[in-house]
Amino acid sequence: YMPAFYILPETWKTDPNCLAISESFVDFHDQTPLRQLPDSIPKKPTLLRDTPYTVTRNNETKVFVLNPTRDYDWCGHEYEFAAKCGGHLASIVNEEEKAYVMSLAFHRWGRIRGFWLGGWQRENTSDTLSVQDGVEEGPWEWVDGTPWTTDIWWNIGQPKNDVSRGVGSHYLILSNWGVQDSNACNSIYNNTHNGGVYLLPVDWMENPECLAVSENFVYF
């Protein structure tokens, strides 16, 4: 199932028949339409609404931020971007957070492309043999220390924990098919370059080191 865009009369909110079925509608009348988003990299972070969506991690308030830059793997997003902004690739712990980060991707791309999240198998052991060969995998963890969510919306057949060309699948991607593991942090796999969603401090735009790398960030 996929979301859909409608073109409605400006008076649709006054139509009782429409209001009866519109509780899940999202109206972007007062925001920048997707078709007007720049094709080139913007010169500053793109804010899509006045009040950012916040969550709490380790007793600190955080905001989700999308970096749509697709030239980096999991390690690139974690260490070249999120860490410089005082955060990590994102953990998601419930359906509301999942829906929110997917909406970030949808607003930027017009569809749900795969993007990196902060899940990894830090104690992985299968870079030479796959789980099908009887290798015991290390546990999945959130890189920011958030307790791992057991119901993580795995896609069918995931995690596959396979090995290809000596590289194991130890890093988390979220797409419209669900969560899946993937190879990353290895130059062999240029096809694993995706955008990334981060959890950053609410004052991340006051961090000069972060501002130096954040011109393409999207949040709302």
C-alpha positions in Angstrom: 0.0 0.0 0.0 1.2 3.5 -0.9 0.1 7.0 0.1 -1.5 9.2 -2.5 -1.7 12.9 -3.3 -5.1 14.5 -4.1 -5.9 17.8 -5.7 -9.0 19.1 -3.9 -11.1 22.3 -3.9 -9.9 24.9 -1.4 -13.2 24.4 0.4 -12.7 20.7 1.0 -12.5 21.2 4.8 -16.1 22.5 4.8 -17.5 19.5 3.0 -19.1 17.1 5.6 -18.7 14.1 3.3 -15.0 14.8 2.8 -14.4 15.5 6.5 -15.9 12.1 7.4 -13.1 10.3 5.6 -10.2 12.8 5.9 -8.9 12.2 9.4 -5.6 10.9 8.0 -5.2 13.6 5.4 -2.1 15.9 5.6 -2.7 19.4 4.3 0.5 21.2 3.1 -1.4 24.4 1.9 0.8 26.6 4.1 4.1 24.7 3.3 6.4 24.5 0.3 4.8 22.1 -2.2 7.0 19.2 -3.1 7.2 20.3 -6.8 8.8 23.6 -5.7 11.6 22.0 -3.7 14.9 22.8 -5.4 16.5 20.1 -7.5 20.0 21.3 -6.5 21.4 21.2 -3.0 19.8 24.1 -1.0 22.1 26.6 0.7 20.7 26.0 4.1 18.7 23.3 6.0 15.1 23.0 4.7 12.5 23.5 7.4 9.1 22.1 6.5 7.1 23.4 9.5 7.5 25.8 12.4 7.7 23.3 15.3 10.0 20.3 14.9 8.8 16.9 16.0 10.8 15.9 19.1 11.5 12.7 21.0 13.4 11.8 24.1 16.5 9.6 24.1 18.7 9.1 27.2 16.8 11.9 29.0 17.6 14.3 26.2 15.3 16.0 23.7 16.2 15.1 20.1 14.9 15.9 16.6 14.8 13.7 13.5 16.7 15.1 10.5 16.9 13.7 7.0 20.1 14.0 5.0 19.1 13.0 1.5 22.7 12.9 0.3 23.1 9.5 -1.3 26.9 9.4 -1.7 27.6 7.8 1.7 27.1 4.4 3.3 26.1 3.8 6.9 29.5 4.7 8.3 29.7 7.9 6.2 26.4 9.1 7.6 27.2 8.2 11.2 30.7 9.6 11.4 30.9 12.3 8.7 27.5 13.9 9.4 25.6 12.8 12.5 28.6 12.7 14.9 29.7 16.2 13.8 26.2 17.4 14.7 26.3 15.8 18.2 24.0 12.9 17.3 23.7 9.5 15.7 21.8 7.8 12.9 18.3 7.5 14.2 16.7 4.9 16.5 12.9 4.4 16.1 10.9 2.7 18.8 7.2 3.0 17.8 4.8 3.3 14.9 4.5 7.1 15.3 8.2 7.6 14.9 8.4 5.3 12.0 5.6 7.1 10.2 7.3 10.4 10.9 10.7 9.5 9.5 9.0 7.9 6.4 7.2 11.2 5.9 10.5 13.0 5.9 11.7 10.8 3.0 8.4 11.1 1.2 8.5 14.9 1.3 12.0 15.1 0.0 11.8 12.4 -2.8 8.1 12.1 -3.5 8.4 8.4 -2.7 10.0 6.2 0.0 13.6 5.5 -0.9 15.7 3.4 1.3 17.6 5.3 4.0 20.0 4.3 6.8 18.9 4.1 10.4 21.0 3.6 13.5 20.7 -0.1 13.8 23.8 -2.3 13.6 25.3 -5.6 14.7 28.3 -4.2 16.5 29.4 -7.7 17.6 29.0 -9.3 14.2 30.8 -12.5 13.4 29.7 -13.4 9.9 31.8 -11.5 7.5 33.1 -14.8 6.1 30.2 -17.2 6.7 26.5 -16.5 6.5 23.9 -17.4 9.1 22.8 -20.2 6.8 26.2 -21.8 7.5 25.4 -22.0 11.2 27.2 -18.8 12.3 25.7 -17.2 15.4 25.0 -13.5 14.7 25.7 -10.8 17.2 22.6 -8.9 18.6 21.1 -6.0 16.8 21.6 -2.7 18.7 20.8 1.0 18.3 24.0 3.0 17.9 22.7 5.7 20.3 22.2 3.2 23.1 18.4 3.1 23.0 17.1 -0.3 24.0 16.6 -2.4 20.9 13.0 -2.7 19.7 12.1 -6.3 19.3 9.2 -5.6 16.9 11.2 -3.8 14.3 9.0 -4.2 11.3 11.3 -6.5 9.5 10.6 -7.0 5.8 9.7 -10.6 4.8 12.8 -12.8 5.0 14.7 -10.2 7.0 17.2 -10.0 8.6 18.9 -12.3 6.0 22.3 -12.0 7.6 24.0 -13.1 4.4 27.5 -12.5 3.2 28.5 -11.3 -0.2 32.1 -10.8 -1.4 33.3 -11.1 2.2 31.0 -8.4 3.6 28.2 -9.2 6.0 24.8 -7.5 6.3 25.1 -5.7 9.7 23.5 -2.3 9.1 19.8 -1.2 9.0 17.9 0.3 6.1 14.2 1.4 6.2 12.2 1.5 3.0 8.5 1.2 2.0 8.9 -2.6 2.2 10.0 -2.4 5.8 13.2 -2.8 7.6 16.0 -4.8 6.2 19.7 -5.4 6.8 22.4 -4.5 4.3 26.1 -4.5 3.7 27.8 -1.2 4.3 31.0 0.5 5.4 32.9 -1.1 2.6 34.0 0.5 -0.7 33.0 -2.6 -2.6 29.3 -1.8 -2.1 28.7 1.5 -3.9 25.1 0.4 -4.4 24.6 0.7 -0.6 24.9 4.4 -0.7 21.6 5.9 0.6 20.3 8.9 2.5 20.2 8.8 6.3 17.9 9.9 9.1 19.6 11.2 12.2 18.6 12.1 15.8 20.3 15.3 16.7 20.1 17.8 19.6 17.4 20.4 19.3 20.1 23.1 19.1 22.1 21.4 16.3 21.9 24.5 14.1 23.9 26.4 16.7 26.8 24.0 16.2 29.3 25.5 13.6 30.8 22.1 12.8 27.3 20.8 12.1 26.3 23.8 10.0 29.3 23.2 7.8 27.9 19.8 6.7 24.1 20.4 7.0 23.2 22.4 3.9 21.2 19.5 2.5 19.4 18.5 5.7 15.5 18.4 5.8 13.4 18.4 8.9 10.0 19.5 10.2 
